């Protein structure tokens, strides 16, 4: 390998160019998919009815298939409960309190509370980062010991602390 090629990837095609410009067009469908659709064409209603009948007879596989279509596994859904506006780190602490109260009152599930808490935690980090950047103690004015403590996961100086320690 010559020194002029050192560190470069060698390839047959120029960057951004396809090796087969006349290859499979976008949106082209797989032939197996097309064959399956042709076999099922006109039979979907009969097959669905048969699966429902088997499910009603107690066939566990057919029953599971029908239930998965009727009531699919829950994915994300909107969570609605009163949450105070978050404009400062202290507001974030109040919001976390509102989340805990909503769980205690049965307004939201603990899993939903965990997801909302993650959003609030990111908001807190954003406020802390902004406050640290705005403080007169920039990173260039910190001692080596303070920088090592921050790098190890310690709290930077002059940051607001949420809750008691």
Residue, then its C-alpha position, 0 to 999 in steps of 0.5 A: x500500500x502506498x503512502x498516498x493511499x494510506x488511511x483511505x478506503x478502497x472501493x470499486x465505485x465512486x462515492x454516491x454512485x450505485x454499483x447497479x444504477x439500473x437495479x431494482x426500482x424503488x417501490x418494487x415488490x418482492x415476488x413471494x409477497x405478490x404470489x401470497x397476495x394472489x393466493x389469498x385474493x378473494x379469500x381474506x373474508x373466508x379465512x377471517x371468518x374461519x379464524x373467528x370460528x376456531x377461536x370461538x371453539x377454543x382453539x388457543x392459536x386462533x383465539x390469540x390471532x383474533x385477540x391480537x387483531x381486536x385488541x393489539x398490544x398497547x404501544x404509546x398513548x397520550x397521558x393526560x393529567x395536570x402538570x405544572x409548567x416547567x421553566x426552572x429546576x424548581x418547577x421540575x421538582x414540582x412537576x415530579x411531585x405532580x407525577x407522584x401524586x397522579x400515580x398515588x391517585x390512580x390517574x396514571x400508571x407507574x409505567x407512564x409515570x416513569x416515562x414522564x419522569x424521563x422527560x422531566x429529568x432531561x429538562x432538569x439536565x437542560x436547565x442545569x447545563x444552561x445555568x452552568x454555562x451562564x455562571x461566572x465559573x466557566x470550565x476554564x476557571x475550575x481547578x483540576x480537582x473540580x474538573x475531575x469531580x465533574x468528569x467522574x459524575x459529580x455535580x458541577x459547582x453552583x448548580x441547583x439541587x432538586x430536593x434534599x440531600 
